[in-house]
Amino acid sequence: MPHAPSPTRYQHSALYRRCGRSGLQLPALSLGLWHNFGANNAYANSRALVLRAFDLGITHFDIANNYGPPPGSAEQTFGRILHDDFAGYRDELIVSTKAGYTMWDGPYGDWGSRKYLISSLDQSLRRLRLDYVDIFYSHRPDPNTPMEETMGALADIVRSGKALYAGLSNYNAEQTAQAAKILRTLGAPCLIHQPRYHLFERRIEQGLARVLIDEGIGGIAFCPLAQGLLTNRYLAGIPADARAARDPRFLKPKHLTEDKLGRLHRLNELAKARGQSLAQMSLAWVLRNPAITSALIGASKVSQIEENVETLKHLAFSTAELAAVDRIVAP
């Protein structure tokens, strides 16, 4: 039976923010489908995560062509949810996908050529069962393809109606400025940039954030909780049932040093003093940056989404709190 969305979904605390200088507003928290939506995950749980997020006012769902495993299966899962539960609500949703990492064999299934980007989006639309996505990203810069070709493909995709907006991910400050100039010239301004950003990863503050503000591009931070490190889950070390214990592709045990664990405990004490969990404070800290429109959360449980949404009740930091954070996370 199709899901009946909560009639109070826009009365929750999923604050909406304008994305750069565009007319589009995004929720301060968006749901990413990097993990827990592949073919090897329970469909019922994947569906429950999406439905609860929407009921709490989260309208933006972020995917990439290669999310799974296997690659493409996250789009298939989300496409099934869209078809079965959200058929009448497409215009209330922001759906984004990307291409830039390896998706299929051969020379045309990776990086940033026009051939790859357009072919990949066509495949993504079939898996998602959609006529268009709201945002299509170049997932990473391609050192062997002219920037003009990659941006030209994005602009043509927007003009074709297969995507409403163009985005970038993993581009540095200089590359972003160059790409934004080309897209603007082609009449398809860059809407959004998706960088990795969290308390222990602050490289965007060394130039990229300034470019985003100056160019009027919104920022959406991925991994704002450092793949779970900035939650209460790892304060006593890596649990035996944690993903990091069985799948070292992501958060690696070597990342949880004694020094890092000590910093996490100090951050946790600061969060408690603010009346928040470590995860909530970490999300609020990311959202305090004027270059950031939204933070991209992941979840394996509905309760994690509910906890994260509570963040939006307390986003402000005092000068003393920000100074304390800097002292704790400084190398």
TORPA-725873 format. One record per residue: x negated, y, z negated of N, C-alpha, C in turn; residue number from 0; residue in three letters. Coordinates in steps of 0.02 Angstrom, whole numbers, always signed. Each point is the difference from the previous one (the first is absolute). Layout:
<atoms>
     n.u     n.v     n.w    ca.u    ca.v    ca.w     c.u     c.v     c.w    i   aa
       X       Y       Z       X       Y       Z       X       Y       Z  NUM  Ala
...
</atoms>
This chain:
<atoms>
     n.u     n.v     n.w    ca.u    ca.v    ca.w     c.u     c.v     c.w    i   aa
     -42     -60      +0     +42     +60      +0     -44     +63      +0    0  Met
     +12     +48     +44     -42     +60      +3      +0     +37     -66    1  Pro
     -56     +33     -13      -7     +39     -61     +41     +64      +4    2  His
     +32     +17     -55     +36     +64      -5     -44     +47     -40    3  Ala
     -33     +49     +32     -45     +44     -36     +34     +37     -57    4  Pro
     -38     +16     -51     +27     +36     -58     +25     +68     +22    5  Ser
     +61     +19     -20     +26     +67     +17     -38     +55     -35    6  Pro
     -40     -17     -50     -39     +51     -37     -73      +1     +21    7  Thr
     -16     -30     +58     -71      -7     +19     -35     +67      +9    8  Arg
     +36     +52     +15     -32     +65      +8      +5     +43     -63    9  Tyr
     +24     -30     -53      +3     +34     -64     -55     -23     -48   10  Gln
     -40     -49     +23     -55     -24     -41     -59     +49      +7   11  His
     -55     -17     -29     -56     +48      -5     -51      -8     +57   12  Ser
     +20     -31     +56     -47      -5     +57      -3     +67     +35   13  Ala
     -38     +45     -28      -7     +68     +24     -21      +1     +73   14  Leu
     +31     +43     +40     -18      +6     +71     -43     +62     +10   15  Tyr
     -50      -8     +44     -48     +53     +12      -8      +9     +75   16  Arg
      -9     +62     +21     -10     +13     +71     -69     -25     +21   17  Arg
      -2     -34     +58     -62     -30     +24     -39     +52     +40   18  Cys
     -51     +29     -31     -38     +53     +32     +44     +59     +17   19  Gly
      -8     +25     +62     +42     +55     +23     +55     -24     +47   20  Arg
     +16     -65      -3     +52     -27     +43     +69     +11     -32   21  Ser
     +51     -21     +36     +67      +2     -28     +19     -62     -38   22  Gly
     -45     -50      -2     +16     -65     -30     -17      -1     -74   23  Leu
     +46     -25     -40     -13     -10     -71      -9     -75     -13   24  Gln
     -48     -15     -43     -13     -69     -20     +10      -6     -75   25  Leu
     +18     -59     -24      +3     -10     -73     -71      +3     -29   26  Pro
      -6     +25     -60     -66      +4     -32     -32     -68      -7   27  Ala
     +40     -52      -5     -24     -69      +1     +30     -36     +59   28  Leu
     -43     -32     +39     +21     -40     +57     -21     -72     -13   29  Ser
     +36     -47     +31     -15     -71     -12     -41     -28     +58   30  Leu
     -59     -28     -17     -42     -32     +50     +11     -75      +2   31  Gly
      -4     -28     +59     +13     -71     +10     -63     -39     +18   32  Leu
     -58     +24     -27     -64     -32     +14      -1     -71     -29   33  Trp
     +22      -7     -62      +2     -65     -33     +72     -18     -16   34  His
     +12     -65      -9     +64     -26     -25     +57      +1     +51   35  Asn
     -16      +9     +64     +52      -1     +51     -17     -47     +58   36  Phe
     -53     -39      -8     -20     -46     +53     +44     -62      +1   37  Gly
     -13     -43     +49     +40     -61      +8     -10     -48     -58   38  Ala
     -56      +7     -36     -12     -45     -57     +29     +26     -65   39  Asn
     +35     +56      +2     +34     +27     -59     +73     -17      +2   40  Asn
     +30      -4     -59     +72     -16      -5     +40     +58     +29   41  Ala
     +41     -15     +50     +40     +53     +32     +46     +34     -50   42  Tyr
     +29     -38     -46     +46     +29     -48     -33     +54     -42   43  Ala
     -63     -11     -18     -36     +50     -39     -17     +61     +42   44  Asn
     -23     -11     +61     -16     +56     +45     +62     +43     +10   45  Ser
     +56     -32     +12     +64     +36      +9     +19     +39     -62   46  Arg
      -8     -31     -58     +19     +33     -63     -42     +63     -11   47  Ala
     -65      -2     +19     -44     +58      -8     +25     +58     +43   48  Leu
     +15     -14     +62     +23     +53     +46     +67     +28     -22   49  Val
     +46     -42     -18     +66     +24     -18      -2     +41     -64   50  Leu
     -39     -21     -49      -4     +39     -62     -34     +67     +13   51  Arg
     -52      +0     +41     -33     +63     +16     +50     +49     +31   52  Ala
     +39     -23     +48     +48     +45     +32     +53     +24     -50   53  Phe
     +22     -44     -43     +50     +19     -50     -27     +53     -48   54  Asp
     -66      +4      -7     -32     +50     -43     -19     +63     +39   55  Leu
     +19      +4     +63     -13     +60     +38     -63      -2     +42   56  Gly
     -35     -56      +2     -60      -7     +43     +24     -15     +70   57  Ile
     -11     +47     +45     +26      -6     +68     -54     -17     +51   58  Thr
     -64      +1     -20     -55     -10     +47     -32     -68     -12   59  His
      -5     -40     +53     -29     -67      -3     -56      -4     +51   60  Phe
     -60     -18     -24     -60      +4     +40     -28     -70     +14   61  Asp
     -14     -14     +64     -25     -65     +21     -58     +12     +48   62  Ile
     -32     -54     +23     -47      +2     +56     +10     -64     +40   63  Ala
     -23      +1     +61     +10     -58     +44     -29     -64     -29   64  Asn
     -57      +5     -36     -35     -60     -23     +16     -21     -71   65  Asn
     +49     +33     -32     +17     -20     -69     +34     -68      +1   66  Tyr
     -16     -39     -50     +27     -68      -6     -23     -30     -66   67  Gly
     -32     -57      +2     -17     -40     +59     +59     -45     +21   68  Pro
      -2     -25     +63     -46     +17     +53     +16     +70     +28   69  Pro
     -46     +29     +39     +13     +66     +27     +67      +4     +36   70  Pro
     +36     +54     -12     +65     +10     +30     +58     -24     -42   71  Gly
     -13     -42     -49     +56     -29     -37     +33     +49     -48   72  Ser
     -38     +50     -24     +32     +51     -42     +50     +40     +40   73  Ala
     -17     +16     +62     +49     +35     +43     +61     -44     +13   74  Glu
     -11     -65      +9     +57     -44     +11     +45      -3     -62   75  Gln
     -31      -3     -58     +39      -2     -62     +41     +64      -8   76  Thr
     -33     +57     +11     +35     +63      -8     +53      +8     +55   77  Phe
     -15     -23     +59     +50      +2     +54     +63     -39     -18   78  Gly
      -9     -56     -33     +58     -40     -22     +40     +38     -52   79  Arg
     -34     +33     -46     +35     +39     -51     +37     +58     +32   80  Ile
     -33     +34     +47     +33     +56     +35     +63     -24     +35   81  Leu
      -5     -57     +34     +56     -26     +38     +57     -24     -45   82  His
     -18     -36     -53     +52     -30     -42     +30     +47     -52   83  Asp
     -40     +47     -25     +23     +41     -56      +5     +75     +14   84  Asp
     -37     +25     +49      -2     +72     +11     +24     +20     +69   85  Phe
     +40     -43     +31     +22     +14     +69     +35     +68      +5   86  Ala
     +36     +19     -51     +36     +63      +2     -36     +58     -32   87  Gly
     -64     -11     -18     -36     +52     -38     -66     +20     +33   88  Tyr
      -9     -17     +64     -63     +16     +33     -18     +74      -5   89  Arg
     +49     +43      +5     -15     +71      +0     -17     +28     -69   90  Asp
      +4     -42     -51     -21     +19     -68     -70     -26     -16   91  Glu
     -32     -33     +48     -64     -33     -13     -56     +31     +42   92  Leu
     -59      +2     -29     -62     +16     +36     -40     -65      +3   93  Ile
     -11     -24     +61     -38     -62     +11     -64     +18     +37   94  Val
     -56     -20     -28     -64     +14     +33     -38     -65     +11   95  Ser
     -37      -2     +56     -45     -56     +12     -63     +26     +33   96  Thr
     -49     -43      +9     -67     +21     +21     -31     -52     +47   97  Lys
     -52     +22     +35     -42     -46     +39     -71     +28      -1   98  Ala
     -49     -44      -6     -69     +21      -2     -47     -54     -23   99  Gly
     +26     -49     -36     -41     -57     -21     +19     -61     +42  100  Tyr
     -40     -53      -6      +9     -59     +42     +70     -29      -6  101  Thr
     +34      -9     +57     +67     -28      +0      +5     -63     +43  102  Met
     -34      +0     +57      +0     -61     +41     -67      -8     +34  103  Trp
     -13     -59     +27     -64     -17     +29     -12     +40     +64  104  Asp
     -64      +6     +17     -19     +33     +62     -15     +74     -11  105  Gly
     -21     +34     +54     -23     +69      -6     +55     +51      -7  106  Pro
     +64     -20      +5     +55     +48      +0     +41      -2     -64  107  Tyr
     -24     -36     -51     +39      -8     -61     -31     +32     -61  108  Gly
     -38     +54      +9     -35     +31     -56     -18     +72     +19  109  Asp
     -15     +40     -50     -27     +67      +6     +50     +51     +27  110  Trp
     -20     +43     +48     +42     +58     +15     +11     +16     +73  111  Gly
      -5     -50     +43     +13     +14     +71     +74     +12     +12  112  Ser
     +15     +34     +54     +69     +11     +20     +36     -67     +10  113  Arg
     -35     -47     +32     +29     -67     +12     +22     -32     -65  114  Lys
     -43      +1     -50     +16     -33     -64     +56     +36     -37  115  Tyr
      -4     +65      -6     +49     +36     -41     +71      -7     +28  116  Leu
      +7      +8     +65     +67      -4     +29     +27     -72      -1  117  Ile
     -43     -48     +16     +21     -71      -3     +19     -20     -70  118  Ser
     -40     +22     -49     +12     -18     -69     +67     +28     -24  119  Ser
     +14     +63     +15     +63     +29     -22     +59     -36     +32  120  Leu
      -5     -18     +63     +54     -38     +31     +13     -66     -37  121  Asp
     -54     -34     -20      +8     -61     -39     +31     +14     -68  122  Gln
     -23     +53     -32     +26     +18     -67     +75     +14      +3  123  Ser
     +21     +36     +51     +72     +16      +6     +42     -64      +8  124  Leu
     -26     -49     +36     +36     -63      +7      +5     -36     -67  125  Arg
     -56      -1     -38      +2     -33     -65     +45     +36     -49  126  Arg
      +1     +66      +4     +41     +40     -46     +73      +4     +22  127  Leu
     +13     -20     +61     +67      +4     +30     +24     +72      +2  128  Arg
     -44     +45     +19     +15     +71      +3     -13     +27     +70  129  Leu
     +33     +55     +16     -13     +36     +63     -57     +49      -8  130  Asp
     -12     +22     -61     -54     +48     -13     -21      -5     -73  131  Tyr
     -60     +22     -15     -22     +10     -69      -4     +75     -11  132  Val
      +2     +20     -62      -4     +71     -16     -71     +26      +5  133  Asp
     -48     -40     -23     -71     +20      +1     -41     -57     +29  134  Ile
     -43     +16     +48     -47     -50     +25     -70     +27      -9  135  Phe
     -43     -40     -32     -67     +20     -18     -53     -32     +43  136  Tyr
     -53     +37     +13     -64     -29     +18     -33     -20     -66  137  Ser
      -8     -65     -11     -19     -26     -65     -72     +14     -19  138  His
     -43      +9     +50     -69     +18     -13     -30     +30     +63  139  Arg
     -50     +44      -5     -32     +27     +59     -41     -53     +36  140  Pro
      -3      +6     +65     -37     -48     +41     -63     +34     +26  141  Asp
     -59     -22     -21     -61     +35     +21     -16      -9     +74  142  Pro
     +33     -48     +33     -16     -15     +70     +54     +22     +49  143  Asn
     +52     +32     -26     +54     +26     +43      +2     +76      -8  144  Thr
      +3     +38     +55      +4     +73      -7     +61     +19     -42  145  Pro
      -9     +49     -45     +54     +24     -41     +59     +22     +43  146  Met
     -15     +29     +58     +53     +23     +45     +45     -57     +23  147  Glu
     -29     -60     +10     +40     -57     +21     +47     -23     -56  148  Glu
     -28      -8     -60     +41     -23     -56     +55     +50     -16  149  Thr
     -17     +64      -3     +51     +50     -16     +50      +9     +58  150  Met
     -25      -9     +61     +45      +4     +57     +52     -56      -3  151  Gly
     -21     -59     -21     +48     -55      -7     +51     +15     -54  152  Ala
     -22     +27     -57     +47     +18     -53     +50     +52     +25  153  Leu
     -24     +51     +35     +44     +52     +25     +51     -28     +50  154  Ala
     -23     -44     +44     +46     -30     +48     +52     -44     -34  155  Asp
     -21     -34     -53     +47     -42     -38     +54     +44     -32  156  Ile
     -19     +57     -26     +50     +46     -29     +46     +26     +55  157  Val
     -28     +21     +56     +42     +25     +55     +47     -53     +28  158  Arg
     -21     -64      -4     +43     -54     +25     +59     -14     -45  159  Ser
      -2     +25     -62     +53     -13     -48     -10     -64     -40  160  Gly
     -55     -36     +12     -12     -61     -38     -24     +15     -71  161  Lys
     -23     +60     -12     -16     +25     -67     +19     +73      -2  162  Ala
     +21     +23     -58     +19     +70      -6     -59     +45     -18  163  Leu
     -49     -29     -35     -58     +38     -23     -64     -42      +7  164  Tyr
     -56     +35      +7     -65     -32      +3     -37      +9     -66  165  Ala
     -38     -52     -19     -39      +3     -62     -69     -30      +9  166  Gly
     -44     +14     -48     -68     -25      -2     -12     -34     -66  167  Leu
     -45     -49      +0     -21     -31     -63     -75     -15      +4  168  Ser
     -34     +10     -55     -72     -16      -6     -45     +44     +44  169  Asn
     +24     +56     +23     -41     +48     +37     -33     +47     -51  170  Tyr
     -63     +17     +10     -33     +47     -46     +21     +72     +18  171  Asn
     -27     +48     -37     +21     +69      +8     -13     +26     +71  172  Ala
     -60     -12     +26     -17     +24     +66     +42     -33     +54  173  Glu
      +9     -66      -5     +41     -36     +49     +72     +23      -3  174  Gln
     +26     +13     -60     +69     +22      -7     +10     +68     +32  175  Thr
     -46     +46     -11      +5     +66     +30      +0      -5     +76  176  Ala
     -44     -42     +27      -4      -9     +73     +64     -30     +27  177  Gln
     +25     -53     -33     +61     -34     +22     +60     +47      -4  178  Ala
      +4     +39     -53     +56     +46      -9      +2     +52     +55  179  Ala
     -59     +25     +19      -3     +50     +54     +25     -29     +66  180  Lys
     -21     -62     +15     +21     -32     +63     +75     -12      -1  181  Ile
     +26     -27     -55     +72     -14      -4     +42     +64      +6  182  Leu
     -23     +52     -31     +35     +64      +4      +2     +25     +72  183  Arg
     -56      -5     +35      -4     +21     +70     +47     -41     +43  184  Thr
      +9     -64     -17     +43     -45     +39     +74      +5     -20  185  Leu
     +16     +43     -48     +69     +11     -20     +28     -53     -46  186  Gly
     -43     -37     -34     +22     -51     -48     -41      +8     -64  187  Ala
     +12     +53     -38     -42     +14     -59      -5     -58     -48  188  Pro
     -58      -7     -31     -10     -53     -49     +44     +15     -61  189  Cys
     +43     -47     -17     +44      +9     -58     -34     -16     -65  190  Leu
     -41     -54      -1     -19     -30     -64     -68     -35      +6  191  Ile
     -35      -2     -54     -64     -36      -5      +4     -46     -60  192  His
     -23     -62      +9      +3     -49     -54     -71     -20     -21  193  Gln
     -26     +32     -54     -67     -18     -25      +5     -42     -63  194  Pro
     -54     -36     -15      -6     -33     -64     -15     +54     -53  195  Arg
     +38      +0     -54     -10     +53     -51     +26     -25     -67  196  Tyr
     -44      -1     -49     +20     -15     -69     -53     +27     -47  197  His
      +9     -10     -64     -43     +31     -50     -73     -17      +9  198  Leu
     -16     -59     +26     -69     -20     +10     -23      +8     +72  199  Phe
     +43     +25     +44     -17     +10     +71     +25     +69     +20  200  Glu
     -47     +48      -1     +20     +71      +8     -34     +33     +60  201  Arg
     -19     -39     +49     -37     +29     +56     +42     +51     +39  202  Arg
     +66      -5      -1     +40     +48     +39      -8     +71     -28  203  Ile
     -22      +6     -63      -9     +65     -30     -63     +36     +26  204  Glu
     -40     -36     +39     -63     +29     +26      +9     +30     +70  205  Gln
     +60     +12     +21     +11     +32     +65     +65     -18     +34  206  Gly
     +21     -63      -4     +60     -21     +35     +63     +36     -27  207  Leu
      +6      +6     -66     +59     +33     -28      +6     +71     +26  208  Ala
     -55     +34      +7      +1     +69     +26     +24      +1     +72  209  Arg
     -24     -48     +41     +22      -3     +69     +75     -12      +4  210  Val
     +26     -45     -42     +71     -14      +2     +41     +62     -16  211  Leu
     -20     +37     -50     +36     +61     -19      -5     +52     +56  212  Ile
     -60     +10     +26      -9     +51     +52     +38     -17     +64  213  Asp
      +4     -65     +17     +33     -21     +62     +75     -11      -9  214  Glu
     +24      +3     -62     +71     -11     -13     +20     -73      +7  215  Gly
     -47     -45     -16     +12     -72      +4     +15     -27     -70  216  Ile
     +51     -40      -7     +15     -31     -64     -48     -56     -14  217  Gly
     -12     -14     -64     -42     -56     -20     +40     -51     -37  218  Gly
     -12     -64     +14     +31     -54     -38     -55     -47     -23  219  Ile
     -10      -5     -64     -56     -38     -28     +16     -74      -2  220  Ala
     -46     -40     +30      +8     -73      -9     -47     -24     -55  221  Phe
     +19     -56     -30     -36     -28     -58      -6     +51     -58  222  Cys
     +53     +36     -17      -6     +50     -54     -12     -32     -68  223  Pro
     +13     -65      -5     -13     -37     -63     -60     -46      +6  224  Leu
     -42     +12     +51     -61     -38     +10     +14     -75      +1  225  Ala
     +51     -20     +38     +20     -70      +7     +15     -32     -68  226  Gln
     +30     +38     -44     +20     -26     -65     -48     +14     -56  227  Gly
     -61     +23     +17     -49     +14     -52     +25     +53     -49  228  Leu
     +36     +49     +26     +25     +55     -41     +69     -14     -28  229  Leu
      +8     -61     -24     +61     -21     -36     -22     -34     -64  230  Thr
     +49     -19     -39     -16     -34     -63     -21     -73     +10  231  Asn
      +7     -24     +61     -10     -72     +14     -71     -23     -14  232  Arg
     -49     +43     +10     -70     -22      -4     -37     +28     -61  233  Tyr
     +36     +27     -48     -33     +30     -58     -35     -52     -43  234  Leu
     +20     -63      +5     -33     -53     -38     -40     -45     +46  235  Ala
     -17     +25     +61     -35     -41     +49     +48     -26     +52  236  Gly
     -24     -43     +44     +42     -25     +55     +38     -62     -23  237  Ile
     +67      +3      -3     +39     -58     -20      -8     -57     +50  238  Pro
      +9     -60     -25      -9     -59     +43     +50      -1     +57  239  Ala
     +60     +30     -10     +52      -2     +52      -2     +61     +45  240  Asp
     -50     +44      -8      -3     +61     +40     -25     -16     +70  241  Ala
     +21     +41     +49     -23      -9     +69     -76      +5      +4  242  Arg
     -29     +44     -41     -73      +9      +2     -37     -63     -20  243  Ala
     +32     -43     -40     -32     -61     -22      -1     -54     +54  244  Ala
     +47      +5     +48      +4     -53     +51     -12     +25     +71  245  Arg
      +1     +66     +10      -8     +28     +67     -46     +61      -4  246  Asp
     -65     -10      +4     -48     +55      -9      -6     +46     +60  247  Pro
     +45      -6     +50      -2     +46     +57     +16     +71     -22  248  Arg
     +36      +8     -54     +24     +66     -19     -36     +24     -63  249  Phe
     +32      +3     -56     -34     +18     -62     -47     -57     -19  250  Leu
     -64     +14      -5     -50     -51     -13     -19      +1     -74  251  Lys
     -13     -59     -29     -20      -2     -70     -60     +44     -16  252  Pro
     -46      +9     +48     -59     +41     -13     +18     +73     -10  253  Lys
     +60     +21     +22     +20     +69     -10     +19     +15     -72  254  His
     +15     -52     -38     +22     +10     -69     -60      -9     -47  255  Leu
     -47     +47      +3     -59      -2     -43     +17     +22     -70  256  Thr
     -46     -10     -46     +12     +23     -69      +8     +76      -2  257  Glu
     -39     +35     +40      +6     +73      +3     +69     +20     +26  258  Asp
     +22     -33     +55     +66     +17     +28     +56     -17     -49  259  Lys
      -6     -56     -34     +50     -20     -49      +5     +52     -56  260  Leu
     -58     +25     -21      +1     +52     -52     +35     +63     +23  261  Gly
     -12     +19     +62     +33     +60     +27     +75     -11      +5  262  Arg
     +20     -60     +20     +71     -15      +5     +34      +6     -68  263  Leu
     -33     -24     -52     +30      +5     -67      +5     +73     -22  264  His
     -48     +41     +17      +3     +71     -18     +56     +34     +40  265  Arg
      +6     -16     +63     +56     +27     +40     +67     -22     -28  266  Leu
      +4     -62     -22     +62     -26     -28     +19     +38     -64  267  Asn
     -48     +16     -40     +14     +39     -61     +26     +70     +18  268  Glu
     -29     +30     +52     +23     +65     +22     +72      -5     +26  269  Leu
     +14     -53     +38     +68     -10     +25     +50      -8     -57  270  Ala
     -18     -38     -50     +44      -8     -58     +15     +66     -33  271  Lys
     -50     +43      -5     +10     +66     -30     +48     +42     +41  272  Ala
      +4     -13     +66     +47     +34     +43     +69     -32      +1  273  Arg
      +7     -57     -34     +63     -36      +0     +10     -41     +63  274  Gly
     -56     -20     +31      +4     -38     +62     -42     -63      -4  275  Gln
     +14     -46     +47     -45     -57      +9     -60     +24     +41  276  Ser
     -52     -41      +2     -58     +16     +41     +19      +8     +73  277  Leu
     +43     -43     +25     +21      +4     +70     +37     +66     +12  278  Ala
     +44     +18     -44     +39     +62      +9     -45     +61      +0  279  Gln
     -48      +3     -46     -45     +57      -1     -43      +2     +63  280  Met
     -22     -58     +23     -42      -3     +60     +37     +25     +61  281  Ser
     +64     -18      +6     +40     +24     +56     +12     +75      -5  282  Leu
     +15     +23     -61     +11     +72      -9     -63     +39     +18  283  Ala
     -59     -27     -18     -63     +34     +15     -10      +6     +76  284  Trp
     +15     -52     +38      -6      +3     +72     +48     +53     +29  285  Val
     +61      +2     -26     +51     +45     +26     -12     +72     -20  286  Leu
     -46     +12     -46     -13     +69     -20     -40     +37     +53  287  Arg
     -32     -37     +46     -41     +30     +53     +46     +33     +51  288  Asn
      -8     +64     +15     +45     +34     +47      -2     -28     +71  289  Pro
     -52     -39     +16      -4     -30     +67     +40     -64      +6  290  Ala
     +24     -26     -56     +35     -64      -1     +75      +9      -4  291  Ile
     +35     -26     +50     +73      +2      +1     +29     -58     -38  292  Thr
     -29     -60      +9     +29     -61     -27     -56     -48     -20  293  Ser
     +15     -44     -47     -46     -53     -20     +32     -66     +21  294  Ala
     -40     -43     +31     +25     -62     +28     -10     -56     -50  295  Leu
     +54     -23     -30      -5     -52     -51     +12     -68     +32  296  Ile
     -29     -51     -31     +15     -69     +16     +34     -32     -60  297  Gly
     +31     -56     +10     +33     -33     -57     +10     -74     +15  298  Ala
      -3     -40     -53     +18     -70      +5     +62     -15     -41  299  Ser
     +19     +48     -42     +59      -7     -43     +41     +64      +2  300  Lys
     +65      -8      -5     +45     +57      -2     -17     +45     -59  301  Val
     -19     -29     -56     -15     +40     -59     -58     +48     +12  302  Ser
     -46     -18     +44     -56     +45     +16     +24     +62     +36  303  Gln
     +47      -8     +46     +28     +57     +35     +37     +45     -49  304  Ile
     +38     -30     -44     +37     +39     -50     -47     +39     -45  305  Glu
     -54     -32     -22     -49     +35     -41     -32     +58     +38  306  Glu
     -17     -11     +63     -33     +52     +38     +45     +60     +12  307  Asn
     +64     -12     +13     +47     +55     +11      +7     +43     -62  308  Val
      -8     -29     -58      +3     +39     -62     -56     +52      -3  309  Glu
     -53     -11     +37     -55     +49      +4     +25     +70     +15  310  Thr
     +51      +4     +43     +22     +64     +27     +34     +44     -51  311  Leu
     +12     -27     -59     +28     +41     -53     -53     +43     -35  312  Lys
     -64     -16     +13     -53     +38     -34     -62      +2     +46  313  His
      -1     +51     +43     -55      +7     +48     -51     +52     -21  314  Leu
     +18     +44     -44     -45     +56     -17     -58     -23     -44  315  Ala
     -58     +31     +10     -59     -10     -41     -22     +66     -29  316  Phe
     -22      -1     -62     -31     +59     -28     -72      +4     +24  317  Ser
     -29     +59      -6     -71      +8     +18     -44     -47     -41  318  Thr
     +17      -8     -64     -39     -43     -44      +6     -73     +22  319  Ala
     +59     -21     +21      +8     -69     +22     -40     -13     +64  320  Glu
      +1     +46     +47     -38      -9     +61     -75      -2     -14  321  Leu
     -22     +41     -47     -71      -1     -18     -18     -66     -33  322  Ala
     +45     -27     -41     -12     -64     -32      -5     -56     +52  323  Ala
     +44      +1     +49      -3     -49     +54     -67      +3     +35  324  Val
     -22     +61     +17     -63      +7     +36     -59     -26     -41  325  Asp
      +1     +12     -65     -54     -26     -43      -1     -76      +0  326  Arg
     +58     -30      +0      +4     -74      -3     -22     -32     +65  327  Ile
     +22     +27     +57     -13     -34     +63     -65     +22     +33  328  Val
     -31     +53     -26     -63     +23     +31     -52     -54      -1  329  Ala
     -38      -9     +56     -50     -53      +2     -57     +15     -49  330  Pro
</atoms>
